[in-house]
Amino acid sequence: MSGSTGVNPVDAMSEAQEAEALAEAMVFLGTDFEAAVEGLTGAVSEHVTGGLDDYGLDTMEHIRRVAQNGINLAQNVQGADLAITDTDHENAEEYQEGLESLDIQINF
C-alpha cells in the first residue's frame, strides 16, 4: 500500500481505455465462439447437437456478462476520473480566489 493519496487523471484514463479494449475483445471472442459452435454443430451427430447448443448458449451468456462488466468498469473509471478532474479544477479555482481576496503583497 502506498503512502500517497490522489489520482493521476492520465493514468486513470489509460486504465479505463484498457478496460474498454478488454470489453471489445470479449465481444469479438463471443462472435468467434458462436462461429466455432456453428461449425461443430454441422460436424457432430444429432445426438450431441442439443448438448452443444446448450453449451454454446451458456458460454455465450458468460462471455456477454464479462463483456458487460468490462464496459461497466470502463465507464465507472472514466466517470470517476472526470469527477476527480472537476474537483481538482474547482479546488484550484477556490484556492486562487482565496489568495486573491487576501491581497497580501509578497516580497521576493
MOPAC internal coordinates of N, CA, C and O (Angstrom, degrees):
PM7 1SCF
backbone

  N    0.0000 0     0.00 0     0.00 0    0    0    0
  C    1.4481 1     0.00 0     0.00 0    1    0    0
  C    1.5138 1   108.20 1     0.00 0    2    1    0
  O    1.2310 1   120.60 1   -48.24 1    3    2    1
  N    1.3144 1   116.46 1   131.76 1    3    2    1
  C    1.4562 1   119.39 1  -178.28 1    5    3    2
  C    1.5190 1   110.16 1   -80.96 1    6    5    3
  O    1.2310 1   121.26 1   -20.05 1    7    6    5
  N    1.3262 1   115.19 1   159.95 1    7    6    5
  C    1.4543 1   120.83 1   179.88 1    9    7    6
  C    1.5132 1   112.25 1   -94.71 1   10    9    7
  O    1.2310 1   119.95 1  -168.16 1   11   10    9
  N    1.3205 1   117.70 1    11.84 1   11   10    9
  C    1.4614 1   119.72 1  -177.45 1   13   11   10
  C    1.5227 1   110.62 1  -111.61 1   14   13   11
  O    1.2310 1   121.76 1   -15.76 1   15   14   13
  N    1.3198 1   114.23 1   164.24 1   15   14   13
  C    1.4606 1   120.04 1   176.32 1   17   15   14
  C    1.5142 1   108.84 1  -125.77 1   18   17   15
  O    1.2310 1   120.95 1   -16.74 1   19   18   17
  N    1.2958 1   115.79 1   163.26 1   19   18   17
  C    1.4555 1   119.79 1   177.49 1   21   19   18
  C    1.5108 1   111.40 1   111.46 1   22   21   19
  O    1.2310 1   122.07 1    -7.58 1   23   22   21
  N    1.3170 1   113.64 1   172.42 1   23   22   21
  C    1.4620 1   120.92 1  -177.62 1   25   23   22
  C    1.5104 1   108.83 1  -135.18 1   26   25   23
  O    1.2310 1   121.09 1   -43.15 1   27   26   25
  N    1.3074 1   115.52 1   136.85 1   27   26   25
  C    1.4570 1   120.21 1   171.70 1   29   27   26
  C    1.5272 1   106.05 1   -89.70 1   30   29   27
  O    1.2310 1   119.77 1   -69.33 1   31   30   29
  N    1.3419 1   118.05 1   110.67 1   31   30   29
  C    1.4661 1   120.07 1  -175.52 1   33   31   30
  C    1.5266 1   113.80 1   -60.30 1   34   33   31
  O    1.2310 1   120.21 1   147.51 1   35   34   33
  N    1.3195 1   117.21 1   -32.49 1   35   34   33
  C    1.4666 1   120.19 1   179.74 1   37   35   34
  C    1.5247 1   109.92 1   -66.95 1   38   37   35
  O    1.2310 1   120.50 1   134.59 1   39   38   37
  N    1.3363 1   116.65 1   -45.41 1   39   38   37
  C    1.4649 1   120.25 1   177.90 1   41   39   38
  C    1.5274 1   111.31 1   -63.84 1   42   41   39
  O    1.2310 1   120.71 1   139.59 1   43   42   41
  N    1.3236 1   116.25 1   -40.41 1   43   42   41
  C    1.4671 1   120.03 1  -179.49 1   45   43   42
  C    1.5252 1   110.77 1   -63.87 1   46   45   43
  O    1.2310 1   120.25 1   138.50 1   47   46   45
  N    1.3191 1   117.13 1   -41.50 1   47   46   45
  C    1.4681 1   119.60 1   179.51 1   49   47   46
  C    1.5263 1   110.35 1   -67.65 1   50   49   47
  O    1.2310 1   120.59 1   146.32 1   51   50   49
  N    1.3273 1   116.48 1   -33.68 1   51   50   49
  C    1.4614 1   120.35 1   176.59 1   53   51   50
  C    1.5312 1   110.33 1   -63.29 1   54   53   51
  O    1.2310 1   120.68 1   138.36 1   55   54   53
  N    1.3257 1   116.31 1   -41.64 1   55   54   53
  C    1.4666 1   120.28 1   177.88 1   57   55   54
  C    1.5292 1   110.72 1   -64.23 1   58   57   55
  O    1.2310 1   120.44 1   141.76 1   59   58   57
  N    1.3164 1   116.77 1   -38.24 1   59   58   57
  C    1.4643 1   120.47 1   178.04 1   61   59   58
  C    1.5220 1   110.62 1   -64.43 1   62   61   59
  O    1.2310 1   120.48 1   140.50 1   63   62   61
  N    1.3169 1   116.70 1   -39.50 1   63   62   61
  C    1.4641 1   120.16 1   178.75 1   65   63   62
  C    1.5260 1   111.07 1   -66.15 1   66   65   63
  O    1.2310 1   120.32 1   144.12 1   67   66   65
  N    1.3344 1   116.99 1   -35.88 1   67   66   65
  C    1.4666 1   119.86 1   176.75 1   69   67   66
  C    1.5258 1   111.05 1   -65.98 1   70   69   67
  O    1.2310 1   120.36 1   140.09 1   71   70   69
  N    1.3234 1   116.91 1   -39.91 1   71   70   69
  C    1.4681 1   120.25 1   177.60 1   73   71   70
  C    1.5222 1   110.64 1   -65.05 1   74   73   71
  O    1.2310 1   120.85 1   142.04 1   75   74   73
  N    1.3248 1   115.97 1   -37.96 1   75   74   73
  C    1.4606 1   120.17 1   177.88 1   77   75   74
  C    1.5299 1   110.73 1   -65.46 1   78   77   75
  O    1.2310 1   120.30 1   139.24 1   79   78   77
  N    1.3209 1   117.02 1   -40.76 1   79   78   77
  C    1.4683 1   121.14 1   177.91 1   81   79   78
  C    1.5281 1   110.51 1   -63.97 1   82   81   79
  O    1.2310 1   120.33 1   141.68 1   83   82   81
  N    1.3356 1   116.97 1   -38.32 1   83   82   81
  C    1.4644 1   121.01 1   176.66 1   85   83   82
  C    1.5255 1   110.39 1   -61.18 1   86   85   83
  O    1.2310 1   120.71 1   135.02 1   87   86   85
  N    1.3147 1   116.25 1   -44.98 1   87   86   85
  C    1.4648 1   120.12 1  -179.77 1   89   87   86
  C    1.5294 1   110.66 1   -62.49 1   90   89   87
  O    1.2310 1   120.35 1   137.75 1   91   90   89
  N    1.3252 1   116.93 1   -42.25 1   91   90   89
  C    1.4650 1   120.30 1   178.19 1   93   91   90
  C    1.5267 1   110.98 1   -63.21 1   94   93   91
  O    1.2310 1   120.56 1   139.57 1   95   94   93
  N    1.3291 1   116.54 1   -40.43 1   95   94   93
  C    1.4653 1   120.32 1   178.94 1   97   95   94
  C    1.5275 1   110.59 1   -63.05 1   98   97   95
  O    1.2310 1   120.36 1   142.36 1   99   98   97
  N    1.3255 1   116.91 1   -37.64 1   99   98   97
  C    1.4616 1   119.94 1   179.14 1  101   99   98
  C    1.5278 1   111.12 1   -66.68 1  102  101   99
  O    1.2310 1   120.20 1   144.70 1  103  102  101
  N    1.3291 1   117.23 1   -35.30 1  103  102  101
  C    1.4664 1   120.09 1   177.23 1  105  103  102
  C    1.5245 1   109.63 1   -63.31 1  106  105  103
  O    1.2310 1   120.63 1   135.09 1  107  106  105
  N    1.3343 1   116.39 1   -44.91 1  107  106  105
  C    1.4675 1   119.80 1   178.92 1  109  107  106
  C    1.5246 1   111.00 1   -67.02 1  110  109  107
  O    1.2310 1   120.24 1   144.78 1  111  110  109
  N    1.3253 1   117.14 1   -35.22 1  111  110  109
  C    1.4614 1   120.36 1   176.23 1  113  111  110
  C    1.5240 1   109.73 1   -61.11 1  114  113  111
  O    1.2310 1   120.41 1   137.73 1  115  114  113
  N    1.3164 1   116.82 1   -42.27 1  115  114  113
  C    1.4606 1   120.82 1   178.41 1  117  115  114
  C    1.5159 1   112.05 1   -60.63 1  118  117  115
  O    1.2310 1   120.73 1   137.71 1  119  118  117
  N    1.3188 1   116.20 1   -42.29 1  119  118  117
  C    1.4679 1   120.71 1   178.40 1  121  119  118
  C    1.5253 1   110.71 1   -63.15 1  122  121  119
  O    1.2310 1   120.59 1   134.69 1  123  122  121
  N    1.3250 1   116.47 1   -45.31 1  123  122  121
  C    1.4677 1   120.70 1   178.45 1  125  123  122
  C    1.5245 1   111.18 1   -63.92 1  126  125  123
  O    1.2310 1   120.64 1   139.73 1  127  126  125
  N    1.3284 1   116.38 1   -40.27 1  127  126  125
  C    1.4588 1   120.65 1  -179.76 1  129  127  126
  C    1.5279 1   110.38 1   -63.86 1  130  129  127
  O    1.2310 1   120.37 1   135.75 1  131  130  129
  N    1.3269 1   116.90 1   -44.25 1  131  130  129
  C    1.4686 1   119.94 1   178.41 1  133  131  130
  C    1.5250 1   111.26 1   -58.83 1  134  133  131
  O    1.2310 1   120.60 1   137.76 1  135  134  133
  N    1.3184 1   116.46 1   -42.24 1  135  134  133
  C    1.4680 1   120.49 1   179.23 1  137  135  134
  C    1.5266 1   110.77 1   -63.88 1  138  137  135
  O    1.2310 1   120.41 1   140.18 1  139  138  137
  N    1.3335 1   116.81 1   -39.82 1  139  138  137
  C    1.4641 1   120.35 1   179.73 1  141  139  138
  C    1.5264 1   111.00 1   -65.74 1  142  141  139
  O    1.2310 1   120.44 1   137.46 1  143  142  141
  N    1.3341 1   116.76 1   -42.54 1  143  142  141
  C    1.4660 1   120.16 1   179.52 1  145  143  142
  C    1.5268 1   110.20 1   -65.61 1  146  145  143
  O    1.2310 1   120.05 1   140.09 1  147  146  145
  N    1.3155 1   117.51 1   -39.91 1  147  146  145
  C    1.4705 1   120.23 1   177.47 1  149  147  146
  C    1.5283 1   110.72 1   -62.39 1  150  149  147
  O    1.2310 1   120.65 1   140.49 1  151  150  149
  N    1.3299 1   116.35 1   -39.51 1  151  150  149
  C    1.4603 1   120.09 1   177.31 1  153  151  150
  C    1.5146 1   112.05 1   -64.81 1  154  153  151
  O    1.2310 1   120.54 1   141.13 1  155  154  153
  N    1.3162 1   116.58 1   -38.87 1  155  154  153
  C    1.4678 1   120.52 1   178.42 1  157  155  154
  C    1.5220 1   111.56 1   -68.33 1  158  157  155
  O    1.2310 1   120.71 1   142.50 1  159  158  157
  N    1.3127 1   116.25 1   -37.50 1  159  158  157
  C    1.4654 1   119.91 1  -177.23 1  161  159  158
  C    1.5257 1   111.17 1   -57.75 1  162  161  159
  O    1.2310 1   120.44 1   140.76 1  163  162  161
  N    1.3125 1   116.76 1   -39.24 1  163  162  161
  C    1.4572 1   119.93 1   178.76 1  165  163  162
  C    1.5124 1   113.40 1   -73.66 1  166  165  163
  O    1.2310 1   120.26 1   160.27 1  167  166  165
  N    1.3256 1   117.11 1   -19.73 1  167  166  165
  C    1.4639 1   120.43 1  -174.65 1  169  167  166
  C    1.5250 1   113.65 1   -97.31 1  170  169  167
  O    1.2310 1   119.60 1   167.75 1  171  170  169
  N    1.3181 1   118.38 1   -12.25 1  171  170  169
  C    1.4688 1   119.50 1  -175.79 1  173  171  170
  C    1.5228 1   110.40 1  -106.62 1  174  173  171
  O    1.2310 1   121.92 1   -12.12 1  175  174  173
  N    1.3052 1   113.93 1   167.88 1  175  174  173
  C    1.4628 1   121.33 1   179.97 1  177  175  174
  C    1.5299 1   110.23 1   -67.96 1  178  177  175
  O    1.2310 1   121.05 1   -25.47 1  179  178  177
  N    1.3128 1   115.59 1   154.53 1  179  178  177
  C    1.4657 1   120.28 1   179.54 1  181  179  178
  C    1.5268 1   111.82 1   -64.77 1  182  181  179
  O    1.2310 1   120.22 1   164.19 1  183  182  181
  N    1.3373 1   117.19 1   -15.81 1  183  182  181
  C    1.4633 1   121.00 1   179.88 1  185  183  182
  C    1.5296 1   111.88 1   -72.76 1  186  185  183
  O    1.2310 1   120.35 1   157.44 1  187  186  185
  N    1.3091 1   116.94 1   -22.56 1  187  186  185
  C    1.4723 1   119.20 1  -178.22 1  189  187  186
  C    1.5284 1   112.91 1  -110.01 1  190  189  187
  O    1.2310 1   120.05 1   174.69 1  191  190  189
  N    1.3045 1   117.51 1    -5.31 1  191  190  189
  C    1.4689 1   118.34 1  -177.60 1  193  191  190
  C    1.5247 1   112.29 1   -64.31 1  194  193  191
  O    1.2310 1   120.17 1   145.85 1  195  194  193
  N    1.3337 1   117.29 1   -34.15 1  195  194  193
  C    1.4730 1   120.05 1   177.59 1  197  195  194
  C    1.5180 1   111.46 1   -61.78 1  198  197  195
  O    1.2310 1   121.02 1   134.42 1  199  198  197
  N    1.3254 1   115.66 1   -45.58 1  199  198  197
  C    1.4668 1   119.95 1   177.99 1  201  199  198
  C    1.5126 1   111.74 1   -66.05 1  202  201  199
  O    1.2310 1   121.02 1   142.00 1  203  202  201
  N    1.3129 1   115.65 1   -38.00 1  203  202  201
  C    1.4611 1   120.18 1   178.74 1  205  203  202
  C    1.5263 1   110.52 1   -66.07 1  206  205  203
  O    1.2310 1   120.68 1   140.08 1  207  206  205
  N    1.3252 1   116.30 1   -39.92 1  207  206  205
  C    1.4671 1   119.95 1   177.49 1  209  207  206
  C    1.5301 1   110.96 1   -62.61 1  210  209  207
  O    1.2310 1   120.90 1   134.80 1  211  210  209
  N    1.3476 1   115.88 1   -45.20 1  211  210  209
  C    1.4689 1   119.71 1   178.52 1  213  211  210
  C    1.5205 1   111.20 1   -61.86 1  214  213  211
  O    1.2310 1   120.95 1   136.45 1  215  214  213
  N    1.3362 1   115.79 1   -43.55 1  215  214  213
  C    1.4645 1   120.58 1   178.35 1  217  215  214
  C    1.5279 1   110.42 1   -59.98 1  218  217  215
  O    1.2310 1   120.68 1   135.34 1  219  218  217
  N    1.3223 1   116.30 1   -44.66 1  219  218  217
  C    1.4629 1   120.49 1  -179.89 1  221  219  218
  C    1.5172 1   111.90 1   -62.35 1  222  221  219
  O    1.2310 1   120.50 1   135.82 1  223  222  221
  N    1.3279 1   116.64 1   -44.18 1  223  222  221
  C    1.4700 1   120.21 1   179.74 1  225  223  222
  C    1.5237 1   111.63 1   -64.74 1  226  225  223
  O    1.2310 1   120.49 1   135.32 1  227  226  225
  N    1.3407 1   116.67 1   -44.68 1  227  226  225
  C    1.4707 1   120.34 1   179.49 1  229  227  226
  C    1.5241 1   111.30 1   -62.45 1  230  229  227
  O    1.2310 1   121.03 1   134.18 1  231  230  229
  N    1.3098 1   115.64 1   -45.82 1  231  230  229
  C    1.4621 1   119.67 1  -178.01 1  233  231  230
  C    1.5205 1   110.90 1   -66.19 1  234  233  231
  O    1.2310 1   120.16 1   139.92 1  235  234  233
  N    1.3272 1   117.29 1   -40.08 1  235  234  233
  C    1.4649 1   120.22 1   178.10 1  237  235  234
  C    1.5242 1   111.10 1   -62.91 1  238  237  235
  O    1.2310 1   120.19 1   144.02 1  239  238  237
  N    1.3128 1   117.23 1   -35.98 1  239  238  237
  C    1.4672 1   120.30 1   177.42 1  241  239  238
  C    1.5286 1   110.42 1   -63.95 1  242  241  239
  O    1.2310 1   120.46 1   138.41 1  243  242  241
  N    1.3312 1   116.72 1   -41.59 1  243  242  241
  C    1.4696 1   119.94 1   178.32 1  245  243  242
  C    1.5309 1   110.98 1   -66.65 1  246  245  243
  O    1.2310 1   120.50 1   137.97 1  247  246  245
  N    1.3060 1   116.65 1   -42.03 1  247  246  245
  C    1.4698 1   120.13 1   178.13 1  249  247  246
  C    1.5298 1   109.69 1   -62.51 1  250  249  247
  O    1.2310 1   120.50 1   138.14 1  251  250  249
  N    1.3265 1   116.64 1   -41.86 1  251  250  249
  C    1.4670 1   120.81 1   178.66 1  253  251  250
  C    1.5253 1   111.04 1   -60.94 1  254  253  251
  O    1.2310 1   120.51 1   137.83 1  255  254  253
  N    1.3339 1   116.62 1   -42.17 1  255  254  253
  C    1.4727 1   120.30 1   179.08 1  257  255  254
  C    1.5241 1   111.41 1   -63.97 1  258  257  255
  O    1.2310 1   120.52 1   136.69 1  259  258  257
  N    1.3206 1   116.61 1   -43.31 1  259  258  257
  C    1.4661 1   119.90 1   179.17 1  261  259  258
  C    1.5259 1   110.16 1   -63.24 1  262  261  259
  O    1.2310 1   120.38 1   137.27 1  263  262  261
  N    1.3200 1   116.88 1   -42.73 1  263  262  261
  C    1.4675 1   120.26 1   178.17 1  265  263  262
  C    1.5242 1   110.55 1   -62.34 1  266  265  263
  O    1.2310 1   120.13 1   137.06 1  267  266  265
  N    1.3282 1   117.35 1   -42.94 1  267  266  265
  C    1.4693 1   120.57 1   179.37 1  269  267  266
  C    1.5244 1   110.78 1   -64.99 1  270  269  267
  O    1.2310 1   120.19 1   140.88 1  271  270  269
  N    1.3254 1   117.25 1   -39.12 1  271  270  269
  C    1.4667 1   120.17 1   176.78 1  273  271  270
  C    1.5218 1   111.11 1   -62.93 1  274  273  271
  O    1.2310 1   120.24 1   141.08 1  275  274  273
  N    1.3235 1   117.15 1   -38.92 1  275  274  273
  C    1.4652 1   120.50 1   176.89 1  277  275  274
  C    1.5147 1   111.80 1   -63.81 1  278  277  275
  O    1.2310 1   120.60 1   138.68 1  279  278  277
  N    1.3293 1   116.45 1   -41.32 1  279  278  277
  C    1.4683 1   120.70 1   177.14 1  281  279  278
  C    1.5239 1   110.07 1   -63.84 1  282  281  279
  O    1.2310 1   120.36 1   134.36 1  283  282  281
  N    1.3280 1   116.91 1   -45.64 1  283  282  281
  C    1.4665 1   120.68 1   178.61 1  285  283  282
  C    1.5214 1   111.41 1   -61.06 1  286  285  283
  O    1.2310 1   120.68 1   137.84 1  287  286  285
  N    1.3275 1   116.31 1   -42.16 1  287  286  285
  C    1.4616 1   120.48 1   178.65 1  289  287  286
  C    1.5206 1   110.59 1   -60.37 1  290  289  287
  O    1.2310 1   120.54 1   132.56 1  291  290  289
  N    1.3209 1   116.57 1   -47.44 1  291  290  289
  C    1.4659 1   120.49 1   179.97 1  293  291  290
  C    1.5242 1   110.85 1   -60.53 1  294  293  291
  O    1.2310 1   120.35 1   135.85 1  295  294  293
  N    1.3233 1   116.94 1   -44.15 1  295  294  293
  C    1.4622 1   120.32 1  -179.88 1  297  295  294
  C    1.5270 1   111.41 1   -65.29 1  298  297  295
  O    1.2310 1   120.28 1   139.39 1  299  298  297
  N    1.3203 1   117.07 1   -40.61 1  299  298  297
  C    1.4632 1   120.36 1   179.72 1  301  299  298
  C    1.5227 1   111.84 1   -65.89 1  302  301  299
  O    1.2310 1   120.39 1   137.28 1  303  302  301
  N    1.3262 1   116.86 1   -42.72 1  303  302  301
  C    1.4667 1   119.98 1   179.53 1  305  303  302
  C    1.5246 1   110.00 1   -66.73 1  306  305  303
  O    1.2310 1   120.26 1   137.48 1  307  306  305
  N    1.3364 1   117.10 1   -42.52 1  307  306  305
  C    1.4647 1   119.90 1   178.42 1  309  307  306
  C    1.5288 1   110.77 1   -63.00 1  310  309  307
  O    1.2310 1   120.33 1   137.03 1  311  310  309
  N    1.3213 1   116.97 1   -42.97 1  311  310  309
  C    1.4652 1   120.84 1   178.86 1  313  311  310
  C    1.5137 1   112.13 1   -63.08 1  314  313  311
  O    1.2310 1   120.72 1   136.56 1  315  314  313
  N    1.3279 1   116.22 1   -43.44 1  315  314  313
  C    1.4661 1   119.96 1   178.43 1  317  315  314
  C    1.5163 1   110.82 1   -64.91 1  318  317  315
  O    1.2310 1   120.63 1   139.40 1  319  318  317
  N    1.3206 1   116.40 1   -40.60 1  319  318  317
  C    1.4636 1   120.68 1   179.55 1  321  319  318
  C    1.5286 1   110.53 1   -62.09 1  322  321  319
  O    1.2310 1   120.32 1   135.99 1  323  322  321
  N    1.3214 1   117.00 1   -44.01 1  323  322  321
  C    1.4669 1   120.38 1   178.64 1  325  323  322
  C    1.5283 1   111.39 1   -64.88 1  326  325  323
  O    1.2310 1   120.31 1   139.73 1  327  326  325
  N    1.3271 1   117.02 1   -40.27 1  327  326  325
  C    1.4645 1   120.50 1   178.67 1  329  327  326
  C    1.5275 1   110.92 1   -64.43 1  330  329  327
  O    1.2310 1   120.39 1   138.94 1  331  330  329
  N    1.3236 1   116.86 1   -41.06 1  331  330  329
  C    1.4676 1   120.90 1   179.09 1  333  331  330
  C    1.5213 1   110.19 1   -65.40 1  334  333  331
  O    1.2310 1   120.43 1   136.49 1  335  334  333
  N    1.3247 1   116.79 1   -43.51 1  335  334  333
  C    1.4637 1   120.68 1   179.24 1  337  335  334
  C    1.5238 1   110.69 1   -62.88 1  338  337  335
  O    1.2310 1   120.05 1   136.79 1  339  338  337
  N    1.3324 1   117.51 1   -43.21 1  339  338  337
  C    1.4671 1   120.79 1   177.37 1  341  339  338
  C    1.5225 1   111.36 1   -61.06 1  342  341  339
  O    1.2310 1   120.51 1   136.19 1  343  342  341
  N    1.3271 1   116.63 1   -43.81 1  343  342  341
  C    1.4625 1   120.93 1   179.18 1  345  343  342
  C    1.5204 1   110.85 1   -62.60 1  346  345  343
  O    1.2310 1   120.43 1   137.29 1  347  346  345
  N    1.3234 1   116.79 1   -42.71 1  347  346  345
  C    1.4653 1   120.32 1   178.21 1  349  347  346
  C    1.5248 1   111.09 1   -60.26 1  350  349  347
  O    1.2310 1   120.22 1   136.22 1  351  350  349
  N    1.3355 1   117.18 1   -43.78 1  351  350  349
  C    1.4678 1   120.39 1   179.89 1  353  351  350
  C    1.5272 1   111.23 1   -65.64 1  354  353  351
  O    1.2310 1   120.39 1   136.67 1  355  354  353
  N    1.3282 1   116.87 1   -43.33 1  355  354  353
  C    1.4660 1   120.41 1   178.59 1  357  355  354
  C    1.5233 1   110.87 1   -60.62 1  358  357  355
  O    1.2310 1   120.62 1   135.14 1  359  358  357
  N    1.3280 1   116.43 1   -44.86 1  359  358  357
  C    1.4632 1   119.91 1  -179.48 1  361  359  358
  C    1.5192 1   111.50 1   -65.78 1  362  361  359
  O    1.2310 1   120.21 1   141.91 1  363  362  361
  N    1.3240 1   117.20 1   -38.09 1  363  362  361
  C    1.4648 1   120.23 1   178.45 1  365  363  362
  C    1.5234 1   110.34 1   -64.29 1  366  365  363
  O    1.2310 1   120.25 1   139.16 1  367  366  365
  N    1.3374 1   117.13 1   -40.84 1  367  366  365
  C    1.4632 1   120.61 1   178.28 1  369  367  366
  C    1.5222 1   111.09 1   -64.81 1  370  369  367
  O    1.2310 1   120.24 1   135.86 1  371  370  369
  N    1.3348 1   117.14 1   -44.14 1  371  370  369
  C    1.4623 1   120.69 1   178.87 1  373  371  370
  C    1.5231 1   111.11 1   -63.56 1  374  373  371
  O    1.2310 1   120.29 1   140.90 1  375  374  373
  N    1.3083 1   117.06 1   -39.10 1  375  374  373
  C    1.4617 1   121.16 1   178.45 1  377  375  374
  C    1.5239 1   109.68 1   -63.44 1  378  377  375
  O    1.2310 1   120.67 1   135.35 1  379  378  377
  N    1.3326 1   116.33 1   -44.65 1  379  378  377
  C    1.4628 1   120.72 1   179.58 1  381  379  378
  C    1.5264 1   110.67 1   -63.57 1  382  381  379
  O    1.2310 1   119.99 1   137.47 1  383  382  381
  N    1.3257 1   117.62 1   -42.53 1  383  382  381
  C    1.4631 1   121.48 1   177.81 1  385  383  382
  C    1.5232 1   110.61 1   -61.29 1  386  385  383
  O    1.2310 1   120.47 1   139.80 1  387  386  385
  N    1.3247 1   116.71 1   -40.20 1  387  386  385
  C    1.4651 1   120.84 1   178.48 1  389  387  386
  C    1.5154 1   111.67 1   -63.59 1  390  389  387
  O    1.2310 1   120.46 1   137.66 1  391  390  389
  N    1.3146 1   116.72 1   -42.34 1  391  390  389
  C    1.4669 1   120.36 1   177.99 1  393  391  390
  C    1.5243 1   110.98 1   -63.61 1  394  393  391
  O    1.2310 1   120.75 1   137.46 1  395  394  393
  N    1.3168 1   116.16 1   -42.54 1  395  394  393
  C    1.4629 1   120.17 1  -179.11 1  397  395  394
  C    1.5220 1   111.48 1   -66.52 1  398  397  395
  O    1.2310 1   119.67 1   143.34 1  399  398  397
  N    1.3239 1   118.24 1   -36.66 1  399  398  397
  C    1.4615 1   120.30 1  -179.28 1  401  399  398
  C    1.5229 1   112.02 1   -72.95 1  402  401  399
  O    1.2310 1   119.88 1   157.29 1  403  402  401
  N    1.3209 1   117.83 1   -22.71 1  403  402  401
  C    1.4709 1   120.08 1   176.07 1  405  403  402
  C    1.5228 1   111.22 1   -69.76 1  406  405  403
  O    1.2310 1   120.63 1   149.28 1  407  406  405
  N    1.3120 1   116.40 1   -30.72 1  407  406  405
  C    1.4642 1   122.68 1   178.37 1  409  407  406
  C    1.5259 1   111.37 1    49.73 1  410  409  407
  O    1.2310 1   120.97 1  -129.88 1  411  410  409
  N    1.3008 1   115.75 1    50.12 1  411  410  409
  C    1.4671 1   121.33 1   178.99 1  413  411  410
  C    1.5209 1   108.30 1   -98.15 1  414  413  411
  O    1.2310 1   121.33 1   -51.46 1  415  414  413
  N    1.3115 1   115.07 1   128.54 1  415  414  413
  C    1.4605 1   120.33 1   176.31 1  417  415  414
  C    1.5219 1   108.55 1   -81.92 1  418  417  415
  O    1.2310 1   121.38 1   -50.71 1  419  418  417
  N    1.2931 1   114.97 1   129.29 1  419  418  417
  C    1.4646 1   119.72 1   179.33 1  421  419  418
  C    1.5091 1   107.51 1  -110.07 1  422  421  419
  O    1.2310 1   121.09 1   -53.04 1  423  422  421
  N    1.3394 1   115.51 1   126.96 1  423  422  421
  C    1.4651 1   121.24 1   179.02 1  425  423  422
  C    1.5166 1   109.44 1   -94.12 1  426  425  423
  O    1.2310 1   121.22 1   -49.87 1  427  426  425
  N    1.3003 1   115.27 1   130.13 1  427  426  425
  C    1.4659 1   119.84 1   176.48 1  429  427  426
  C    1.4869 1   109.62 1  -111.87 1  430  429  427
  O    1.2310 1   120.10 1   180.00 1  431  430  429

